[in-house]
Amino acid sequence: MNKIEDIDNHNLPSHLAIIMDGNGRWAKQKGRLRVFGHENGVKTVRSTVENCVKIGIEYLTLYTFSTENWNRPKYEVETLMRLLVSSLKKELATFNKNNIRLNTIGNIAALPEKAHNELLDVMEKTRENTGMTLTLALSYGSREEITSAVKAIAIKVKNNIISPEIIDETIINTHLYTHNLPDVDLLIRTSGEHRISNFLLWQIAYAELYFIDVFWPDFEEHHLVEAIKNYQNRERRFGKTSEQLT
């Protein structure tokens, strides 16, 4: 079975993003309510974060709650918000122990007040940490993010703050939620689904994509290691030829 020690530490993805999918279906398979899956999914988040610290991942971004998730049943949304608050409270000590800085992307103003305040509090209490940056994508949608960036740039053009001629990728990057993060190197999606679901569409332009047929609550250390080893065996050309890379 794959272990962390099997990973080549000289070829790690700097920024790992994960679409944590399958909590509800995992619970349904066991004859339980969807919230049971979310509760067990929190345990997988904890172990995955700890494993990423051990591996040496610099940036970990988790698709925690999408803009579309607000359309789910009220009870499920309320449960997810409750789990967010309780998890942040429980994990603060672990974040500081492991030198993890908490970050967030998305329209967090849409979160319930209690969840919003708890999130900001933990972010403040970990902002001096210099180890891994853990980013939670909350009330996040990539199309909304890009639309917001376009509007912000348009206003600056209208007010003669910037000229249309200088707009390039760098300008766009600085107006995205992820302006303080590097592009994604490896994107993992659990549950066997092969789609991106409106997640970091701009930032994964050259990411390696890895889909695994395992529900999120069953995602373990050896699955993470296998994904990273798979990444390390790929040739990342960024539009160039193999000969140019060598």
N, C-alpha and C positions, 0 to 999 in steps of 0.2 A: 504494500500500500504506500502511496506517495506521502512523503513527509517533508516538512519545511526544510530539513537539512539537505534535501535533494535539489533545491533550487539554486541556480547560478546567481549569486548575489551581485554579479557585475553586469547583469542584463535584466534589471527589474523595470516594470512599468512604473514611471514616476507617478502617473495619475490613473488610478483604477476606479471605474464607475460600475455600479451594480444595480440592475433592475431586479428587485427582490419580489419575485412573482410566485404565486401558487399557494398562499396561506389558506385561502378559502377552500380551494379544491382539496388541499391536504386534509383539512378538517372534515370536509364532506365525505371523503373516502373512509374516515373513521367514524362516520355517523354522528358527528358533532356539529355545533354551530360554527359559522365562519369566524366568530370572535375567538374561538378556541385556537384557530390557526394563527390569528394575529398575535395572540399571547405567546404562543410557542415561537413565532417568528422573531419576537423580541430577543429570545434566548440566542437565536442564531446570529442576530445583529451583534450581540455582546461577544460571542466567540469569534466571529469574523473580524471584528475590530481588533481584538486582542491578537489574532493571528497575523493581521496585516502589520501591526506594530512589530511583532517578532520578525517578520519577513523583511521589514525595512521600507514599506510603502510610504511615500511622502504625502500623497494626497489620496483620500478615499471619499468618493461621493456616492451616497445611497439615495435611490429614488424612493422616498418615504411616503409622500402623499401628493398625488397629481391634482391639477386643476379639475380634471374630470372626476376624480374621486369624490368631490362634493355631491355628485349626483347619486351616490350610493344610499341605501336605506339610512334613515336618521340614526337609528340605534347603532349601526356599524360605524358611522362617522364619529358619533359621540364616544364609542369605545376606543377608536383609534386615537382620538384627542386625549382621552384619559390615559391611555398607555404611553403616549408621548410625554405627558407631564410626569407620570410616575417614573418612567425610564430615565428622564433627564435628572430627576432628583437622586435616583439610586446611583447613576453612573458618574456623577460629578467627581467623587473621590477617585474613581478609577481613571477618569480623564486626566486629573492632575498627577496621579501616581505614574501614569504612562506618558506624561508630557504631551497630551493630545489637546490641540486647539479646536474648539467647536466652531463651525461656520454654518451658514445657511444660505440657500438661494430660493427664490420664489416670492410670491406675494404674501409675506408672513402677516401683513396687516389684516388678512382675511381670517386668520386663526382666532379661535376663542380667546378672550382676554387672559384667562389663566394659563393657557398653553403658550400664548405669545410672550407673556411676562416671564414665565419659567425659562423659555428658550433664550431670551435676552439676558437673563440673569446668569445662566450657565455659560453663555458666550463671553460675558464680561469676566467671569471668574476663571476662564481658561485662556483669555486673550494673550497672556504673556508666555504661554507654553510654546515651545519651539520644535516639538517633535512632529508627529503626523498631524495634518489638517484633516479633520473629519467634517465633511459637508453634508448636511441633510437637505435634500430637495423637498421643500414643503409648500403645498399649494403652488406647485411648480408646473409650468407647461412651456415647452420650448417655443412654440409659436407665439405665445403671449410675451415671452421674454424678447424675442426678435422684434415683435410689433412695438413693444415699449421702447426698445433701442432706436428703432426707426423714427418714432415720434420725437424722442429726445434730440436726435440729430437734426431732424427737420426744424424743430424750434430754434436750435442754435444757428442753423443756416438762415432762417427767417430773420433772426436778430443780428445777423452779420457777425456772429461769434466765430463761425468757421465757414469756409467757402466750399461749395460742392466739389470743386476740383481736387481738394486734398483728402476727400473721403476715401479711405482704403480699409483693408482688413484690420489694421491697428486701431483706427478710429471706431470701427464697429465693435471690436473687442472691448474697448474701454467703456462702452455703454451697455454691455451685457451684465447680467447678475454675476457671472463668473469672471469678471475683470481681474480679480486677484488670484485666479487659478490658471494653471497651464492647460493646454488641450489634453483631452483624454487619450491615453495610450491603449488601454484595454477596457472593453465593455463586456461585462458578463450579464447574461439574463438567465434566470432559472425558470423551471416549469415546462420547458420544451417549446415555448412559443418563440417564433422567429420574426419578431418585429421590434421596433424601437419605442413605440408608444409615446411619441412627442417628448422624448427625453434627450436633451443636450444635442439637438440636431446640428447646430453650428460647430460645437466643440468636438464631435466625433468624426469630423470630416476624414481624418486619416487614422482613426482608431482601429485596432484589431477587434473583431466581434467574436464572442464565444457564447454559444447557446448550449445549455445543459438540460437534459430531461430529468431534472430532480426538482421537486417542490422546495421552496425556500426553507421551511422548517427542517428539512432533511439535508440541507447544504452543510457539509462538514469540512474540516481542515483538508482532507485529502482531495476533495473536489476543488477547493481553492488552489491548492498546489498544482493539480493537474492543469487547471486553466492557465496558470502562470507559466508552467513548463511548455504548454502548447504555444503560448505567446512567444516564448524564447526560441522556439523552433521555426518561427515564421521570419520571412525576409521582408523588412519594411523598406519599401523603395521610394515612397513619396513621389511617384511619377517618374522616377529615374529608372534606368535599366540595371540589372545585376552587375554588369561590367563596370558601370559608373560607380557603384558602391565600393567596388574592390580596387 
